[in-house]
Amino acid sequence: MKSFDDPQASLFPDDPAPARQERPSAKSRLPAASIVSKTPALLGKEQKAFNNLLKKIEAKRNLIADWETAIAAFKQRYTNDLLPLQERKIERTLATVRAFDQAHGFKGITKTEKKKLVIIILNLVQEILEWRDDAECKALYAKYSQSDFDEEQAAQRAAEQEGKRMILENVFGLNLDDVDLDSAESAIEHITEQLLAREDERQAKQAMRKKTAKQLAREAQQEEEEKQISQSIREVYRKLVGALHPDRETDPEEKRRKTELMQQVNELTPRAICSNCLNCNYGWSTSTRRIWRRSIRKNSSAMFRF
C-alpha cells in the first residue's frame, strides 16, 4: 500500500500511479537556437543617443572632407582655366579702350559721339581697374573724368566706413570712433567685448540691489536644476566608461575603436559639466555668455556684409 505522503501516489488504489516526471535541466530549458552573447550589454537611451551623435559627427567630418576636396579642385581649375581667360579678356578690353581713345581724337566725330565714347571708355577703364592696378588705365580715367581714380576710391571707402560706423553705433549704442572698421574681425571683437562689459556692469548693479523672495527662490531653483544636470552628466559618464573601457576588450580592432570613443568621452564630458556650472561673474553662466558672444558676433558680422 502506497503512503499518502508520496506525492506520486494515486488517490485510488485501482488507478495506476502516474509516472515520475523529470525536471528539465537548465541547459535543456534553453531554446535550441539560443546563443548566449559574450559581449557586455549596451546601455539604453543614453548609449543610443551617444552613438547617434557619433554618427552625426562622422557624417559632418565626411562632408567637410568632401568640401575640402571640391574646393581644392575648384582652386586648381580657377588657376589653370579661369585666370588665363580673364587675363585675355582684360587685354582685349584694354585694346578696345585704346582704339576708342584714338577714335575720340578723329576729325568728323560729333560732340554727341564723343560724349558716348567718353562714357564707354570710363566704364571699360573702371572694369579693368577693378581687376588689376593699371597705370595706363588710371591715366585715361584722369584724362576723361578730370579726377584722380585713387583719390575717388579713397573718398568712397571713407564714406562707406562712416556709413558703417553710424549704423553700428545706432544699432549697438556704442562709440566706435577709435575702432578700425577696415578690419571686420577686429571691429567685431571690439564690439563684442564692449557689449559684454556693459552687460557685466548691468548685472553687477542688479546684484547689488536687495532681491525679493521670489527672485531668491527662482535662483535657488535654477541652481538646483543645474546641479541635477551636472549630476546626470556625471552618471552618464560613469556608464559610458563602464561600457566603453578598452582594457576589457580582447579583440584588437574593438579595443582600438573603444579607445577612440573613450578619448572623445573624456574630452567632451568636462566641457559639458563646465558649461553648466555658474560663472562667478555676477551670476552669468558660461553657456549664457557664450550665447551672447555668438549672437553679438553674428549680428555685427551681418553689418559688415551690407
C-alpha positions in Angstrom: 0.0 0.0 0.0 1.3 3.3 -1.0 1.7 6.1 1.5 -0.3 9.3 1.2 3.0 11.1 1.8 4.2 10.0 -1.6 3.4 12.9 -4.0 3.3 10.4 -6.8 0.8 8.0 -5.0 -2.7 7.7 -6.6 -5.7 8.6 -4.5 -7.5 5.5 -5.9 -5.9 2.0 -5.4 -7.1 0.7 -8.8 -5.6 3.6 -10.8 -2.0 3.2 -11.9 0.4 5.6 -10.3 1.5 8.4 -12.7 5.0 8.2 -14.0 7.5 10.4 -12.2 8.4 13.4 -14.4 12.0 14.5 -14.5 12.5 18.3 -14.1 14.3 19.7 -17.2 17.8 20.9 -16.6 18.7 24.5 -17.1 20.6 23.6 -20.3 17.6 21.7 -21.8 15.3 24.6 -20.9 17.2 26.9 -23.3 15.8 27.2 -26.9 17.7 25.1 -29.4 18.7 28.2 -31.4 19.6 30.4 -28.4 23.1 31.9 -28.4 24.4 33.5 -25.2 26.3 36.7 -26.1 29.6 37.1 -24.5 29.7 40.9 -25.2 28.6 43.2 -22.4 25.1 44.6 -22.6 24.8 48.0 -24.2 23.4 50.9 -22.4 19.9 52.1 -23.0 18.7 55.5 -24.1 21.9 57.4 -23.2 24.1 54.9 -25.2 21.8 55.2 -28.3 21.9 58.9 -28.1 25.6 59.0 -27.8 26.0 56.6 -30.8 23.7 58.7 -32.9 25.8 61.8 -32.1 29.0 60.0 -33.1 27.3 59.0 -36.4 26.3 62.6 -37.0 29.8 63.8 -36.2 31.3 61.3 -38.6 28.8 62.3 -41.3 29.8 66.0 -40.8 33.5 65.1 -41.0 32.9 63.3 -44.2 31.0 66.2 -45.6 33.9 68.6 -44.6 36.4 66.3 -46.3 34.2 66.3 -49.5 34.1 70.1 -49.4 37.8 70.3 -49.0 38.4 68.1 -52.0 35.9 70.1 -54.1 37.5 73.4 -53.0 40.9 72.1 -53.9 39.7 71.0 -57.4 37.9 74.4 -57.9 41.1 76.4 -57.0 43.1 74.3 -59.4 40.6 74.9 -62.2 40.3 78.6 -61.3 44.1 79.0 -61.6 44.6 76.9 -64.7 41.4 77.7 -66.7 39.7 80.9 -65.4 42.6 83.2 -64.7 44.2 82.9 -68.2 40.8 83.5 -69.8 40.3 86.6 -67.5 43.7 87.9 -68.4 42.9 87.5 -72.1 39.6 89.3 -71.6 41.3 92.2 -69.8 43.9 92.6 -72.6 41.3 92.7 -75.3 39.3 95.2 -73.2 42.4 97.3 -72.9 42.9 97.1 -76.7 39.3 98.3 -77.2 39.9 101.2 -74.8 43.0 102.3 -76.8 41.0 102.1 -80.0 38.2 104.3 -78.6 40.7 106.7 -77.1 42.3 107.1 -80.6 38.8 107.4 -82.2 37.9 110.2 -79.8 40.5 112.4 -81.5 39.4 111.7 -85.1 38.1 114.5 -87.1 34.5 114.3 -88.1 33.4 112.9 -84.7 30.4 114.8 -83.3 30.1 116.1 -79.8 27.4 113.6 -79.1 29.5 110.7 -80.3 32.5 112.0 -78.2 30.3 112.0 -75.1 29.2 108.5 -75.8 32.8 107.5 -76.3 33.8 109.1 -73.0 31.1 107.1 -71.1 32.2 103.8 -72.8 35.9 104.5 -72.1 35.3 105.3 -68.5 33.2 102.2 -67.9 35.8 99.9 -69.6 38.6 101.5 -67.7 36.8 101.0 -64.3 36.2 97.4 -65.2 39.9 96.9 -65.8 40.9 98.7 -62.6 38.6 96.5 -60.6 40.6 93.5 -61.8 44.1 94.9 -61.6 46.1 98.1 -60.9 47.0 99.6 -64.3 48.8 102.9 -64.6 47.7 103.4 -68.3 44.0 103.0 -67.3 44.4 105.4 -64.4 45.9 108.0 -66.8 42.9 107.5 -69.2 40.5 107.8 -66.3 42.1 111.1 -65.3 42.0 112.3 -68.9 38.3 111.7 -69.4 36.9 112.2 -65.9 39.1 115.2 -64.8 39.7 113.4 -61.5 42.1 111.0 -59.9 41.0 107.4 -59.6 42.9 106.7 -56.4 41.5 109.8 -54.6 38.0 108.9 -55.7 38.4 105.4 -54.3 39.8 106.6 -51.0 36.9 109.1 -50.6 34.4 106.3 -51.5 35.9 103.9 -48.9 35.9 106.7 -46.3 32.2 107.4 -46.9 31.4 103.7 -46.7 33.3 103.3 -43.4 31.5 106.3 -42.0 28.1 104.9 -43.0 29.0 101.6 -41.3 30.2 103.4 -38.2 26.9 105.3 -37.9 24.8 102.2 -38.4 26.8 100.1 -35.9 26.7 102.9 -33.3 22.9 103.3 -33.7 22.3 99.6 -33.5 24.5 98.8 -30.6 24.6 102.1 -28.8 28.4 102.3 -28.7 31.1 104.9 -29.5 33.2 103.4 -32.3 35.3 106.5 -33.2 38.6 104.7 -32.3 37.7 101.4 -34.0 39.3 100.4 -37.3 36.4 99.3 -39.4 38.7 98.2 -42.2 39.4 95.1 -40.2 36.0 93.4 -39.8 37.3 90.8 -37.3 39.0 93.4 -35.1 35.9 95.6 -35.1 33.5 92.7 -34.3 35.7 91.6 -31.4 35.8 95.2 -30.1 32.0 95.5 -30.3 31.6 92.1 -28.6 33.8 93.0 -25.7 32.2 96.4 -25.2 28.7 94.9 -25.1 29.7 92.1 -22.7 31.4 94.7 -20.4 28.2 96.8 -20.5 26.1 93.7 -19.6 28.6 92.8 -16.8 28.1 96.2 -15.3 24.4 95.9 -15.5 24.5 92.5 -13.9 26.7 93.9 -11.1 24.3 96.8 -10.4 21.4 94.3 -10.4 23.2 92.0 -8.0 23.8 94.9 -5.5 20.1 95.5 -5.2 18.1 93.7 -2.5 16.5 90.7 -4.0 12.9 89.7 -3.4 11.9 86.4 -2.0 10.6 85.4 -5.5 14.0 86.2 -7.1 15.8 84.2 -4.4 13.5 81.3 -4.9 14.0 81.4 -8.6 17.8 81.5 -8.3 17.7 78.6 -5.8 15.6 76.6 -8.2 17.9 77.4 -11.1 21.0 76.4 -9.1 19.3 73.1 -8.1 18.4 72.3 -11.7 22.0 73.0 -12.8 23.3 70.7 -10.1 20.9 67.9 -11.2 22.0 68.4 -14.8 25.7 68.1 -13.8 25.0 65.0 -11.8 23.1 63.5 -14.7 26.1 64.2 -16.9 28.4 62.5 -14.4 26.2 59.5 -14.2 26.1 59.1 -18.0 29.9 59.5 -18.0 30.3 56.6 -15.5 28.0 54.4 -17.5 29.8 55.2 -20.7 33.2 54.4 -19.1 31.8 51.1 -17.9 30.6 50.2 -21.4 33.5 51.6 -23.5 36.6 50.9 -21.3 39.1 49.4 -23.8 41.0 47.3 -21.2 38.1 44.9 -21.0 38.4 44.1 -24.7 40.5 41.3 -26.1 39.8 41.9 -29.8 42.4 44.4 -31.0 40.1 46.2 -33.5 37.3 46.6 -30.9 39.9 47.8 -28.4 41.1 50.4 -30.8 37.6 51.6 -31.5 36.7 51.8 -27.8 39.9 53.7 -27.1 38.9 56.4 -29.6 35.4 56.6 -28.2 36.9 56.9 -24.6 39.1 59.8 -25.8 36.1 61.6 -27.2 34.1 60.9 -24.0 36.9 62.2 -21.8 37.2 65.3 -24.0 33.5 66.2 -24.2 32.3 65.4 -20.7 34.3 68.0 -18.7 33.2 70.7 -21.2 29.5 69.7 -20.7 29.9 69.8 -16.9 31.7 73.2 -17.0 29.3 74.8 -19.4 26.5 74.0 -16.9 28.3 75.5 -13.9 27.7 79.0 -12.8 30.4 81.6 -13.5 31.4 83.7 -10.6 30.8 86.8 -12.7 27.6 88.1 -11.2 25.6 85.0 -11.8 26.4 84.8 -15.5 26.6 81.2 -16.6 29.3 80.2 -19.1 26.7 79.0 -21.6 24.8 82.3 -21.4 27.9 84.3 -22.0 28.8 82.0 -24.9 25.3 82.5 -26.4 25.6 86.3 -26.0 29.0 86.3 -27.7 27.8 84.2 -30.6 24.7 86.4 -31.1 26.7 89.6 -31.0 29.3 88.4 -33.4 26.6 87.1 -35.8 24.7 90.4 -35.7 27.7 92.6 -36.1 29.2 90.4 -38.8 26.0 90.9 -40.8 26.6 94.7 -40.7 29.9 94.3 -42.5 28.3 92.4 -45.4 25.8 95.0 -46.5 
